[in-house]
Each structure stands twice: as C-alpha cells, then as structure tokens.
Amino acid sequence: MSRPLRTTAAALAALGLLTACGSSGSSSDAGGKTTVTFWDNNAGPARTPLYQKLIADFEKVNPTITVKYVGVTSSEVAEKYNTAIASNSTPDVGGVTTALLASLTAQKALDPLEERYAKSALNGKVSANFLEISKSASGGKGLYQLPSSGNQDVIWYRADKFKEAGLTAPRTWDELFAAAAKLTDKGKNQYGFTIRGGAGSGFQVLSEAYAYSGLTTMFDAGGRSTVDDPKNIALIEKIAAQYKATTPEADVSNAYPQMLAQFQANQVMMVHHNLGSTRDVKTALGDKVAGFLLPAGPDGTSVLANPVDGFGLFKNSKHKDAAWKFMEFLDSHESNSYWNQNVGQIPANTEAYADEWYTGSGITKQAGDSLNSAATKLVQPPVYLPQYSKITKTDAEPNFQKVLLGKTSAAEFAKSVADAFTKAQADYQAKNR
Amino acid sequence: MNRILRLFLPLALYLVFTVVPFYWMLLFALRPAGSTSLLPWPLTFDHFDTVWNGMGFRVYFQNSVWIALLTLVFVTFFALMGGYALARFRFRGQRAFLLALLCTQFVPGAMMLIPLFNIFQTFDLINSRWSLIIAETTFQLPLAMILMSGFVKNVPVELEESAMVDGCGRVRAFLAVVLPLLRPGIVAVGSFAFIGSWNNFLFALMFLNDPELQTVPVGLQTTIGENTVDFGALAAGGVVAAVPVVLVFAFVQKYLVQGMSAGAVKG
C-alpha cells in the first residue's frame, strides 16, 4: 500500500473510532426504573461524597428510583441553570440557595411546593423561619425551595490566644475592636482582625453594619434603602479604621481563602465568615478555635439572613413524584441531620435539633437558636431583585476597597449602595404591581 | 563571564519563573496532605489514587482523549480540504471569506452557548460527546484552515502540475505529492486542535451532564469547593491534565512554531 493510501486508511480507521463516542442517553425510564437527575449546586470535595452516600441510601430504600448525580460548582451553577432553562433541559431536582431562587422563579423554572409540602410527612418538621426565608427570597411568590440547611455569619477566633491574652469572646463591636488591638503585634506579623476586601466583601460589610445598627429592614416604608443609615455608616467607618491598624495590609484584596489561610497560619486572631467554614477551621485548628455570633451595637443587634440552602423541583421534570420523594428523603430527620453534621450547618429539619451532635455543637447550635428564635431581628436581603448580585458584588466590592484605601468615604460608599437598592426596588415594585 | 551575565543569567531566571509553578504542582501532588515540606518527601501517590479512582479522573481522562483525538481528526481533515482550496483556487468572494474566517475568532464561546445548546438539543446531542466534538471542530476550523493554507502555499504548485502532466488527477496528485509535504502542517494543526479541545471547559460543563461523559477540565473544577479546596487532589488532577499537553509540546514543538509562522507570514 502506498504511503498516501496508508494515510487515508489510517484516517478512515480513526473515523471508525467514532463508535466509541456514541451518545449517552439523558435520564430516562428503563426496566421499570425511574431515573431522577439531581444537580448539586455546590459540588466539591467536601459535599460530593456526602451526596453520594445519601443517594446510595435513598436507592436502597427506593429500588425503583435511580438518582443521577451531577456535580456543578457554586461558581458555575447560575450559568448552568440559566443555559438549561433557556434550552428546556433542566434537571428534575436541583440544589437551590435562596440567592439563586429569585432568578429561577423569575424564569418560571421551578414548581411551587406548598401543596406537596402540606401533604408530606415533613409538614411541620421543617423550620418555620427557614420556610419564611425561602418564601421571601422568591419575592413572596410562594414556596419554591425546600430548605435543607441554614447558615449564619459567625466570627471565628483563636480561643487559645484569647485565653493567653486574658480576653473573652467579645459581646459588642467596641469589645471586638479593643480585643483586636490588644492581639495585634505587627512585629510578629500578628493581627487581631481581618477585613474581607476582595470577593464577597459586599455582603459581609453589610452584615456587619446591620448587626451594629440593629436596623430590622433593608427598606423603609417609602421603599428607600436603609443601607446609608448613619448607624450603618458609623460601623463601616469603624471597620475601615481597622485596616492596617489591626488587620494585614493584604486584606484590601483578600477573599475567604486568603483570610482563612491567614487565620490558620497564626497571622490573624479573628475572622468573620459563616458556618460554611466550620469544617475547615475545626480541621485545621481543632480546639484552638471557637466562634461567636456577630456582636451587638449600641442599639442591640440584628441578623442579615444568610442564604438558606435547599432543593427545587424543576417544572420541566417528567418524574415529579419520584423527584419529590428524593427531596423528602434528603430533608428527612436522618438524612438532614447527617448532612448538616458533616457540613457544619444548621439543619432545616427540626427533629435534628435534639440530636447529640447538634446539642453539643457549640456555635452551630447557638447560630441555629438565633436563626430560629422569634426574638431575633432577621433582616431579609433583597435577593429577589435581579440587580442584587450586581449591586452587592460588581459595584460594592471595588467601592468598598476604595473606602479601605481612603479614596472614598464610608458615607459615599453606603449612599451608592443604598441608591442602587432603592432604584432596583422601585423598578421591581413597578413591574410586580 | 559577560556572556553568562547577559545571556544565561536572565535565561536561568526565566527558567525558574517558568518551572516553579510546575514544581509546586508536582510537590502538592506528591507530598502528603498537610505537609509543608519543600521536597516531595515522604513520597505519596495517594492524591493520584484519589483523583484517578475516587474522583473519576480515569473516566474523565478517557473521555478527554477520545474527544480531543476525534476533534483532531475532523479539524485536520477539513482544514486540509479548506486550506488547499484557499491556497490553490481563486473564487469570487475569497477575501470576504477569509475575513469572515478571521472574524469568527472574535466571537467568544460563551456567546454561542444558547444557540449551540438549542441546535444540539434539536439533534438530541445534549449529553453526548458529539456535541463537544462538533462544537470544538467548528470553533477551531477557521484558524486551522488559515494555517493550513499557509502550508499549502509553501508547496510549489509546479510539483502538482508535474504529477498531473504524468497522468494524475487532482485528488491523486494531492494525495501522492502534496500530502506528504504537508506533514509539518498536519502535525501543527492537529496539535493545536488536540490542545484546544483538551483544555476546553465551558462546552464540556454546559453540554455534558452525565459524570460518565465528563472531561478532565470539569473534573478539575470539582476539586475546588466553595469553602474547601483539596489541594492534593487539585495538583494531582493538574498533573493528569498537563501530561498530554506537555507531551504534545515536547514532541511536535518545532512543527508548532513552524505552524505559527506559516500562518503569520503566508496567511
């Protein structure tokens, strides 16, 4: 065979390999089995194995249902959902945080769950506050998310270093700043506090501001944002004053991973994050670390509601009953308790509140009690606004960096966020009137 | 001495600058979790076991290989035909066609997601490796054709004419005379196609849902959680992802360089 012919033959042989790339079917029913596709909205090394275990448990007790797990990372999930919605290829069940809920309900991608929940064995066993947060996050249009985990902002602190310095966990912001100053030793590259100046700073600084101001809503009766309330501005100024005084200089661009790295490396003594990092800090520092809820300001404290994680039933699902059964299983006492124990978050299933791991969990129970307490002033961030992410991330984050660098004032920063929220709220109300 | 300072010292610095990230990746992949040693000692392959067997990289790797190889075959085949036509024939609208080919390079993949999604869904190609192969082939073909036409132009047309005078048809003349001389071009275009397809993340993430069909870049992403990063697994996955690309560069580097310059000068 001549060389050109050999080349052609080789190319054709390669084409013959095409059979190796045959299409693999999408979820379908076969052999009396129903396949439910489940998209995890925050796949990763910590969560994926937990879901794999729960799916195996579910399939054991429901032999006619197979669950196909698809892991999507939190950074990509919004784009993946939006593409799937635009092309009618959504999964049966999807992990949905309250932060995603507004976008999904606005696109009419989810099925309402009130009726199913009312008839379910879960009825009355899911935290009423969590259900309220879910309803609020969808713009008050109903229940579109079955909550599974609650989160709450906490400040992790080095209990061992506090003890050495004769300090106790701060109960007010002034105590926190005083402790930060006492624990700062720049010569040893040791700082009392750390400010989130990079990704995620927008929500964090607002959460600190509302905890200090004690304001109970993000909008006043006239629809004007309360972000630029003088009490909020006062706290933002106090935080900015900590920059480089009791915090590392790199904070201006630091996001959560860098903050945590500094905390684990003995460089900072307090770090504000949320219960999502429980596993990380406990694994890295064990008993040396403890947590406290955001301290109070002069007028008491309020809590900016963190995203509640949960599950959505997609409207295009062809197996809604099987999908709901899977959702019910994930939210059952045993599964929900297992899940939240391992991710370090607050269970949505109230039966889990009696479990030993929860009662002895310290900060997780404390946060759960606070989140479920009628006395807590829970402030709902307007995640239902289509512009919410743009305002709190794209716009607020670089502007907050300018505050830290002294290029703009806390008042100007707060006003820019408030004006953007006020306008977005007015637009939303006009469209939904 | 002067020569060492002027030439070798900057080169050595540049080498360190280039090599350190790779060393860092290898270090994390080969040392135990939690170790702060600057040498991969005690040596462990646990992270490779985790990603290869535990996280499904064995399947991801196979998928990536098939997808990249088939993209390579299609891109090379169509680029040969298109590049030959561009180099050898004059036709109405040729310049506009070339301009259109170049303009396609300005369109980011993300903008094409929804239209591509709808097309693939119509043909039941979502959640099929074919969607990736077709998308990658169409995205890479314009540049590949331009590169290939540069290589074809380098082959004297007189050689083909002589073959045709001796009785060959155009196809036979192409296969017997031109094709063997295009080997550097084929290697260059094929390598670009392979690497481009191997590295693609967006299309794989969007078009494939079944974990059994996923590719290495998407698998790598799953080692990074919202609050937790498995650095050992990430580094081991990075090594797995880098090996084919490094091999391609190592063996066909000279053709790649030639490919770039052929496109630049003759295109």
Interface residues (C-beta under 8 A of the other chain):
Chain A: S2 R3 P4 L5 T7 T8 A11 A14 L15 L17 L18 A20 C21 G22 S23 S24 G25 S26 T37 W39 N42 A43 G44 P45 A46 R47 T48 K68 Y69 V70 G71 V72 T73 S74 S75 E76 E79 K80 T83 A86 S87 N88 S89 P91 Y256 P257 L260 H273 G276 S277 R279 D280
Chain B: W66 I67 L69 L70 V73 F77 L113 I114 F117 N118 Q121 D124 L125 I126 N127 S128 R129 W130 I133 L175 A176 L179 P180 L205 M206 N209 D210 P211 E212 L213 Q221 T222 T223 I224 G225 E226 N227 T228 V229 D230 A233
